[in-house]
């Protein structure tokens, strides 16, 4: 075989290998340089009536596109249809089952059957059916050998039914079965890969990889389905691909794009799953396309991006344009 033919065969093998082999943590080359976030509409306004909010702190979207909002100031969870129409709500102030004090996060399991909440003041997780019917609850203080200083800020559930809590005070991730039985912890305080300094946002992709905003380490850390560290990206600052020390919310869409809320800078940033910056949206203010101290973010399977515009007491809806 001639040298030219050998070279052509080699190039063909390389090309075929590149088609067959796909690194699950590699950026998608199909992302356009023009990929950007665009404003669509807002849901709700400040108030106490159905469909209104008082400092909404968290949200989640189920597999049918229904939106669940942790309406923190009104001590309730509200449920909306994919088009933003109010469906139902549940909760009131208190410490009984189905009541809330310090409602900090809401999450939905991958099948859309159950809704979970985290309360900082009641120091517990509650589990509901998606219509708001109470199922069970459990406390997180004392788990993992730690005292009352546990302060989980967000919650996520993988397809195995494991429940993860980001403990900002303990600098760990707490792991439970969905009945509240404690499994163990991930990480400890530090700056090395796999360790944390004020972890806050937590999200799980369709392959059960876990993404955590490690706020005071100015980075995102990624763990695989066995809770092992995989990768990170970090950069402190206010640039397009940098993080402040307040990035409380994170979400992943079906195309493995990662969305992060930057609270201090009143913006949303979008990355591929290796940390390449794709787009940013938002500025501080009260206008229809502005944010003021946003806290959380979620993405539907249809690509709708929802942001809790917390201090403006509304939900902002965005889309990805390519």
N, C-alpha and C positions, 0 to 999 in steps of 0.2 A: 504494500500500500504506500502510495506516495506521501510525502510530507504534507502536501496541501490537503489530501483526503483525510489524513489523520487529524489535522487541525479542524477540519469541518466536522468530523465525527465527535471530537472532544467538545466543540462548541454546542453541538446538538445535545449531547448528554447533559452538559451544564444547564442548558435551557430547559430540558425536560425535568431535571431535578428541581429546578426553581419553580416549575409549575406544580409538581407533586408535593413538594415539601413546603409547608406554611407554618412559620413560627407563630404560635398563638399569642405571643407578646410582641409581635412585630407590627410596626405601623402599616396601614393599608395604603399602598401606592396609589390607589384610586382617589384619595382625597385631593380635591382640587385646591389650588392656591387661592381660589375665589370663595372657598367655603366660609360662610359667615352666619352670624346669628341676626335674625330680624324680628322686630316687634310685631305681634299680632293683635293682642287685646289685653284687657285686664278683667279680672273677676272680683266682684265685691267692692266694698268700701267700708269706712269706719262705722261701726254701729253694733247693736246687740240683736238685731232682727235676723231672721233666717237669711242666709247668704251674705251676711255682713260679718266683719271681723274686728277684733281688738287685739292688735299686736300678734298676728298669727306667726307662729315660730317654726312650724314644720309642716311637711306635706309628703304624700306618697301617691303613686298611681298604680292601680291593679292591672291585670292582663287584659281587661276589657276597656281600659281607658278611663275608668271611674277615678275621680280625684278625692283624696281624703286630706283634710286640712286640720292640723292641730291649732285650734283657735284659742291660744293660751290665755289671753286676757278675759275671754268669756267662759273659760273652764269647760270646754267642750270639743268634740270632734265633729266636723261637718263633712258630709259626703255630697259630691256633685257628679253629674253625668259628664261624658266626654265633651259635650258642648258648653259646659259650665252651668247647667241648670241644677238648682238645689234639689237634693233627693231626701236627705234626712240628717238628723244630728242627734248626738247623745252626750250626756255628761252634765255635771253641775259642780259647784264648789263643795269639797269635803274629802273625807278619807275612807268612805265606804266603797264597796265594789261598784264600779261604774262612775265614780266621782273622780275629780282631779284637783290636785294642788301642785303647781309648778310643772304643768304639762310641757315637756321639752321636746319630745319627738314622737312621730307616728310612722309606722312602717307596715307594709303588706307582704305576706308570704308570696313566693313565686306563682302559686296557683290561684291567688286571689281569694282564698277562703277565709283567711284570718287577718285581723288588724291588731297590731301591738302598739302599746304606748309606753313611754318612759316619763316618770314624774320625779323631779329633783326634790320637791318638798315632802312627798309621801314615800320617797326612797323605794320605789317599786316599779315592776313591769306589770301591765295588765294585758290580757288577751281577750279579744272579742271576735264574734262572727262579723262578717262584713256589713250586716244590718245593724250592728251596735249591741247585739245581745252579749252579755258578759259570759265568759268561759272560766277563766282562772286568773290568778295573780301570784306574784312572788316578790320578795324583797331581795336586794342585792348586797346589802351591808353584811359584812362578815364573810362573804365568799372569797375564796382564795387566801384565807388567813388574814384578811385586812379588816379594820374596824369600821366605824361609822363614817369614815372619810371618803368612802366610795362616792363618785359623782358621775355616773354614766350620762353622756349628753346625747348620743344617738344610738339607734338600734337597726340591725339588718338581719335578714333571715335567708339562709341558702336553701337549695332544693332538697337537701337532706333533712330539713326541719331544724337545723341548728340555729340558735339565736345568738347574735354577737352584740355586745355593748361596748362602746368606746368610753372607758373610764378616764376622764381628763385629770382627775385628782391623783389616781393611782398609777397613771401612765402605763396602763395595760388595756388589753382587750379581754373582756369576760365572755366565756362561752357556756351556753346552756342547751339542754334539750328543750323542746317547745312546751314541755309541761313544767318547766322551771327548775329541773334538776341540774345542779351545777356540774360542769364538765372540767373546766380548767381555765387557765389564763394564757395569754400570748403577750410576750414582750415584758419589758421593765423600763425603768427610767434610764435615759441615756441618749447619746447622739449616734451610736453605731447603727448600722442597718438592722432592722428588726426591733429596735428600741424606740421609745417615744418620749416626747416632751409636750404634754397637753394634746393628746389625740382627741379629735372631735368628730369630724364627718366620717361616715363609714357607709360603703355601698358594695354590693356583690353583683358581679356580672353573670351572664347566662351559663358560664363555665365554672361558676362557684369560686372565681378568683375574687379576693377581697381587697378593696382600695380604702386607704385611711388617710385623712388629712392630719398630718403630724405638725400641728400649727406652729409651735415655738421652735421647731427644727426647720421650719420653712420648706416643707417638702410633702410629697405624696409618696406613700409606701404601698407596694403591691405584694400580696401573699397568695399562694396557690390554694387549691381546694383542701390541702392537708395542713394548712396554716403555716407553711414554710415561706420565709422571705424570698422574693423573686427579684424585685427591682425597685428603684426609687428615682424620682427626679426632684431637684430642688434648686432654688435660686431666690435669695432675699431681695426684695425691692418692689418698685411700683411699675416696672416695665411690663410689656405685653405678655411675657412668659415667666413672670416672677410672682412671688407670694408675699403678702403681708403676714403678720402674726395672727390674723383673724380670717381664716378660710374655713368656716364652720360646716358648709354643706358640700356634698359631692354626689354625682350620679353618673351612670354609664348607660349609653343607649345600645341598641341592637347592632350597631356598626362599630362597637368598641370605642366610641368617642367618649371622652371624660369631661364632665362639666363641673366646674368648681366655683363656689360663691366666695367673693372677696368682700367681706363686710365693710372694712374701713374704707376701701376704695369704691364701694357701691357699684360693683360690676360682676359680670359673669365671664369666666374664661373657659374656652373649649380647647382641648388637647386631643391628640391621638393617644393610644394606650401606652406609648413609650415616652410621652412627655413633649412631643413636638407641638408647638402652639399653632392652633388653627384660626381662632377668632376670639374677640372680646366684645362685650356689649355692656352699656350702662354708664351712667354718670350720676352724681349725687343731686338729689332734688325731689320735688313733689309733682313734677310734670307727668304726663301720660306715658312717657318713655324714659323715665328716670327711676332711680332706686334710692331708698334711704335705710341704711342698716339692714340689708337683706340677710337672711339666716339659712335658708334651706333651698334645695332644688330637687326636681324629679323629672323624669322623661318617660313619656308613654311609648308603647310599641309602634305607634304611628309617627313618632318623632316630635310630638309637642313637648316643649320644655316649659316647666312651671317653676316660678321663683316666688318665695315668700318675701314680698316687699314689706318687711315687718313694721317699721315705724310709719309707713304710709297706710298700714292696715288694708292691704289688698294683695291679690295674686297677679303677677305679670306672666303673660303667655308669650313664648317665643317660638320660632321655627328655624330650622337650619336650611339655608339656601346654598345650592352648589352650582 
